[in-house]
Amino acid sequence: MEKERMRPLGENVLIKLIKTNQKTKSGIFLPETASADRPQEGQVVAIGMSEKIQVKKGQTVIFAKFSGTEIKIGSDDYLILKAEDILAVVE
């Protein structure tokens, strides 16, 4: 499956998860596998065909912690979620 061929339906949005390395107070970087929490930040890759969607392709967004459905396309992790689960746009 290729992300170029993926088009969410209705009020759904395809998000590419942004993984960040966490840094301890002493300066040690922890790999993403050290945290049980999944990222809550991602980049909008594709949007459904609804007038209610307020985000645009390419924007970085913050979304609700346990929302959406995780999928893997190639080696990248994506999330399909409802537009209402997007909490903020990072500008």
C-alpha positions in Angstrom: 0.0 0.0 0.0 1.3 3.5 -0.9 0.4 6.7 1.0 -0.2 8.4 -2.4 -3.1 6.0 -3.0 -4.6 6.4 0.4 -7.5 8.7 0.6 -9.5 8.9 3.9 -13.3 8.9 3.6 -15.7 11.4 5.1 -14.3 13.3 8.1 -11.2 11.2 8.5 -7.6 12.4 8.2 -4.4 10.5 7.5 -1.6 11.5 9.8 2.1 10.6 9.6 3.2 10.1 13.2 6.2 12.3 14.3 8.4 10.3 16.6 10.7 12.3 18.9 13.5 11.0 21.1 13.0 11.9 24.7 15.8 13.4 26.7 16.3 12.8 30.4 17.4 15.6 32.8 20.9 14.3 32.7 21.0 14.5 28.9 20.6 10.9 27.9 18.4 10.3 24.8 15.9 7.6 25.1 14.8 5.7 22.0 11.2 5.7 21.0 10.9 2.0 22.1 11.7 3.1 25.7 8.3 4.8 26.0 5.0 3.0 26.1 3.2 6.1 24.9 2.6 6.6 21.2 3.2 10.1 19.7 0.4 12.6 19.9 1.8 14.8 17.1 1.8 14.2 13.4 1.8 15.7 10.0 -1.4 15.7 7.8 -0.8 13.6 4.7 -4.4 13.4 3.3 -7.9 14.5 4.3 -11.4 13.2 3.5 -13.9 15.0 1.4 -15.8 16.9 4.1 -16.4 20.6 4.6 -16.1 20.1 8.4 -12.3 19.4 8.2 -10.4 22.4 9.3 -6.8 21.2 8.7 -4.8 21.1 5.5 -2.3 18.8 4.0 1.2 19.4 5.4 0.1 20.9 8.7 1.5 19.6 12.0 -1.2 18.7 14.4 -1.7 17.5 18.0 -4.4 14.9 18.5 -6.2 13.0 21.3 -4.0 10.4 22.9 -6.0 7.2 22.3 -7.7 8.2 19.0 -7.6 6.7 15.6 -6.4 3.5 14.0 -2.7 2.9 13.5 -1.5 1.6 10.2 2.0 1.0 8.7 2.8 2.0 5.1 6.3 0.8 4.2 8.4 1.5 7.2 6.4 4.6 8.3 3.7 4.7 11.0 0.4 6.5 10.2 -2.8 7.1 11.9 -6.3 7.4 10.5 -8.4 9.5 12.8 -11.6 11.6 12.8 -11.1 15.3 12.3 -12.8 16.0 15.6 -9.9 14.2 17.4 -7.5 16.8 16.2 -7.0 19.2 19.1 -4.6 21.8 17.7 -2.5 22.9 14.8 1.2 23.7 15.4 2.2 26.9 13.7 
